[in-house]
Amino acid sequence: MTKVRVGLVGYGNAAQFHVPAYRQLGPERCELVAVCGRSKERAEAFAARHGIPQAFGGMQEMLSEVELDAVDLVVPNHVHAEHAIAAAKAGKHIICEKHLTGYFGEPGAPEDELIGNTVPKAKMLQQVVEQCDTIGEAIEAAGVKFGYAENWVYAPSFAKLRRLAAAAGGTIIRVQAEESHSGSPSKYAKQWRTAGGGSLVLKASHPLGAVLQLKQWEGERKLGKPIRPASVICEVGNLTWIEAFKQEEKHYLKTDWQDVEDWGSMLLRFVDGSVAEITAADTTLGGVQNYLEAYLSNARIRANMNPNDSCVAYAPAAHIFADEYITEKIETKGGWTFPSPEEHWNQGYPQEIADFVSCIAEDREPASGFMLARDVTIVLYAAYVSAEEGRRVDLSPILG
Ligand SMILES: NC(=O)c1ccc[n+]([C@@H]2O[C@H](COP(=O)([O-])OP(=O)(O)OC[C@H]3O[C@@H](n4cnc5c(N)ncnc54)[C@H](O)[C@@H]3O)[C@@H](O)[C@H]2O)c1
């Protein structure tokens, strides 16, 4: 098998869990040759910590200095598009974190402008479609691979759900999926200008990606072509703006959402008549709730990513487990908890990187590729149009 040489673009949170995923493949399959970011010093510090030979202050510099097969874009969503297009033009394969791109305001608009309240969602959707297509054209012209790092597609519980669905052979008639927790702590997540939306883009992108991939996969298996989404209806809201909530003295949920929703729910209809109900919330206590349940004509299968009970613990007080990690975003370590024994594996991070590296080496397409990345992004913004205009949005003319 050909060895794949990868350059990381970004050295933040997501880069931390991508690095061990490359390492587990072994040096004969994959080599992390360089890392770059906005600050050369911080890239150098990250490289030293993770044993990466070279560090640069930007992607162009990295591409001109080292021989690479692929770049891994672990940078914020608002710069995915420019990096993906530049990487494709340089003939590099692309691995890109979710979600592909979005609407972040007009160039040069003031940083603090609350565009979520002023820019029509139909205008956002139009620009997002154009941007997705520009990226797609660059990838196609260069003939490079695109791995969309949607870890839900690779999570072991979801992979098992697909195998059970294949064995059952029934029609997937309805899917319910959700990603929720008690709210993002980051300032960037509170404003449309930096996040490109609220709970829907930051959270629903995961269950939506898994649902769309499930129907793609079902169609490819049974009909030789993906089953495409046909329409979406959506509602969004700010549950932490409820007056009674605001009056409460102590808030266990994150607050200060500026011009983005902290809850959203969408109903998707597919061209075969099947439906999906997808919810995302920054208003749910009890740790991360990540699940997907598929209702088949002859079976019912639920993938519980978080929480699941492979390990269950009880402590009468929060301090008892000291510094031992329990799981993401729980409010307390006291009482009954569901500790994650192998969180990265359970989330599908090593599996997604393994698929992308193999696809590049073996010249085949990943389970989560560009079509999924484009579909997720466009459906999310079509959902915002539906919520704003109070109508069903037909997806077929937009998605093609
Ligand atoms: N799949 C998941 O579960 C998951 C989890 C976390 C993050 N993500 C995704 O990973 C990506 C990165 O998120 P993160 O949490 O690592 O962010 P982060 O803020 O921790 O790190 C971002 C990195 O990008 C660099 N950067 C910031 N602005 C830049 C710019 N304008 N140009 C070039 N580089 C820039 C920063 O220097 C930093 O190295 C996002 O797309 C996010 O959605 C996915």
The ligand as a MOL file (V3000), in Angstrom:
LIG
                    3D

  0  0  0     0  0            999 V3000
M  V30 BEGIN CTAB
M  V30 COUNTS 44 48 0 0 0
M  V30 BEGIN ATOM
M  V30 1 N -16.2440 16.2220 14.5140 0
M  V30 2 C -16.2510 16.7800 15.7000 0
M  V30 3 O -16.7510 16.2190 16.6560 0
M  V30 4 C -15.6060 18.1210 15.8760 0
M  V30 5 C -15.2580 18.5600 17.1540 0
M  V30 6 C -14.6170 19.7960 17.2640 0
M  V30 7 C -14.3560 20.5680 16.1480 0
M  V30 8 N -14.7390 20.1120 14.9220 0 CHG=1
M  V30 9 C -14.4760 20.9120 13.7150 0
M  V30 10 O -13.0670 21.1080 13.5960 0
M  V30 11 C -12.7720 22.3790 13.0340 0
M  V30 12 C -11.8200 23.1260 13.9520 0
M  V30 13 O -12.4350 23.3130 15.2000 0
M  V30 14 P -11.5740 23.3710 16.5520 0
M  V30 15 O -12.5440 23.1130 17.6490 0
M  V30 16 O -10.3670 22.5350 16.4080 0 CHG=-1
M  V30 17 O -11.1760 24.9080 16.5550 0
M  V30 18 P -9.9580 25.5650 17.3910 0
M  V30 19 O -10.3330 26.9840 17.5340 0
M  V30 20 O -9.6360 24.7630 18.5900 0
M  V30 21 O -8.7070 25.4480 16.3900 0
M  V30 22 C -8.7380 26.0890 15.1320 0
M  V30 23 C -7.3770 26.1150 14.4870 0
M  V30 24 O -7.5030 26.8540 13.2710 0
M  V30 25 C -6.5830 27.9540 13.2530 0
M  V30 26 N -7.2590 29.1150 12.6350 0
M  V30 27 C -8.2040 29.9090 13.2050 0
M  V30 28 N -8.5830 30.8730 12.3400 0
M  V30 29 C -7.8800 30.6540 11.1980 0
M  V30 30 C -7.8100 31.3340 9.9610 0
M  V30 31 N -8.5570 32.4030 9.7140 0
M  V30 32 N -6.9620 30.8440 9.0260 0
M  V30 33 C -6.1900 29.7620 9.2780 0
M  V30 34 N -6.2020 29.0800 10.4440 0
M  V30 35 C -7.0250 29.5450 11.3910 0
M  V30 36 C -6.2580 28.2230 14.7040 0
M  V30 37 O -4.9770 28.8220 14.7770 0
M  V30 38 C -6.2990 26.7970 15.2900 0
M  V30 39 O -5.0840 26.1490 15.0350 0
M  V30 40 C -14.1160 23.0600 12.8190 0
M  V30 41 O -14.5090 22.8680 11.5010 0
M  V30 42 C -15.0550 22.3220 13.7640 0
M  V30 43 O -16.3980 22.3200 13.3100 0
M  V30 44 C -15.3380 18.9150 14.7820 0
M  V30 END ATOM
M  V30 BEGIN BOND
M  V30 1 1 1 2
M  V30 2 2 2 3
M  V30 3 1 2 4
M  V30 4 1 4 5
M  V30 5 2 4 44
M  V30 6 2 5 6
M  V30 7 1 6 7
M  V30 8 2 7 8
M  V30 9 1 8 9
M  V30 10 1 8 44
M  V30 11 1 9 10
M  V30 12 1 9 42
M  V30 13 1 10 11
M  V30 14 1 11 12
M  V30 15 1 11 40
M  V30 16 1 12 13
M  V30 17 1 13 14
M  V30 18 2 14 15
M  V30 19 1 14 16
M  V30 20 1 14 17
M  V30 21 1 17 18
M  V30 22 2 18 19
M  V30 23 1 18 20
M  V30 24 1 18 21
M  V30 25 1 21 22
M  V30 26 1 22 23
M  V30 27 1 23 24
M  V30 28 1 23 38
M  V30 29 1 24 25
M  V30 30 1 25 26
M  V30 31 1 25 36
M  V30 32 1 26 27
M  V30 33 1 26 35
M  V30 34 2 27 28
M  V30 35 1 28 29
M  V30 36 1 29 30
M  V30 37 2 29 35
M  V30 38 1 30 31
M  V30 39 2 30 32
M  V30 40 1 32 33
M  V30 41 2 33 34
M  V30 42 1 34 35
M  V30 43 1 36 37
M  V30 44 1 36 38
M  V30 45 1 38 39
M  V30 46 1 40 41
M  V30 47 1 40 42
M  V30 48 1 42 43
M  V30 END BOND
M  V30 END CTAB
M  END
